[in-house]
Amino acid sequence: MPGQMPPAATPGKKRRQPQRPRHVPQRTCAACREVRPKRELLRIVRTPVGHVELDPTGKKAGRGTYLCARRSCWDLALKKGRLEHEFGVTLLPEDRAALEAYRETLPAEAAPAPAAPRRRKKAAIVEASGSA
């Protein structure tokens, strides 16, 4: 009939689909080679003009690479030439100065704890002392 409405859906609870885990983009630090979430790393970009600069938005045009926000990674990248290797260019003095100025703003890392001395196995000690 023209004025009739469709029958109501059966009353009850709707089943919810389990939510999928959200995709988190991963990137590799150019210095320590550690894979981390993209949001934890800082992007460095070689612009089409040839300058190398920090990209805080992550959207500048050009070839990009990522570094951890740790001073040790920045030291490796700047002093050992990792950025130059990644981009295939020699850093210009003004670009290097800007990146080093940013590196100075990063907090200094605590020195790693000294490693405990290794204990030798008992058999090795017996052989070393008993073979004489």
Rosetta blueprint (number, residue, H / E / L):
1 M L
2 P L
3 G L
4 Q L
5 M L
6 P L
7 P L
8 A L
9 A L
10 T L
11 P L
12 G L
13 K L
14 K L
15 R L
16 R L
17 Q L
18 P L
19 Q L
20 R L
21 P L
22 R L
23 H L
24 V L
25 P L
26 Q E
27 R E
28 T E
29 C E
30 A L
31 A L
32 C L
33 R L
34 E L
35 V E
36 R E
37 P E
38 K H
39 R H
40 E H
41 L L
42 L E
43 R E
44 I E
45 V E
46 R E
47 T L
48 P L
49 V L
50 G L
51 H L
52 V E
53 E E
54 L E
55 D E
56 P L
57 T L
58 G L
59 K L
60 K L
61 A L
62 G L
63 R E
64 G E
65 T E
66 Y E
67 L E
68 C L
69 A L
70 R L
71 R H
72 S H
73 C H
74 W H
75 D H
76 L H
77 A H
78 L H
79 K H
80 K L
81 G L
82 R H
83 L H
84 E H
85 H H
86 E H
87 F H
88 G L
89 V L
90 T L
91 L L
92 L L
93 P H
94 E H
95 D H
96 R H
97 A H
98 A H
99 L H
100 E H
101 A H
102 Y H
103 R H
104 E H
105 T H
106 L L
107 P L
108 A L
109 E L
110 A L
111 A L
112 P L
113 A L
114 P L
115 A L
116 A L
117 P L
118 R L
119 R L
120 R L
121 K L
122 K H
123 A H
124 A H
125 I H
126 V H
127 E H
128 A H
129 S H
130 G H
131 S L
132 A L
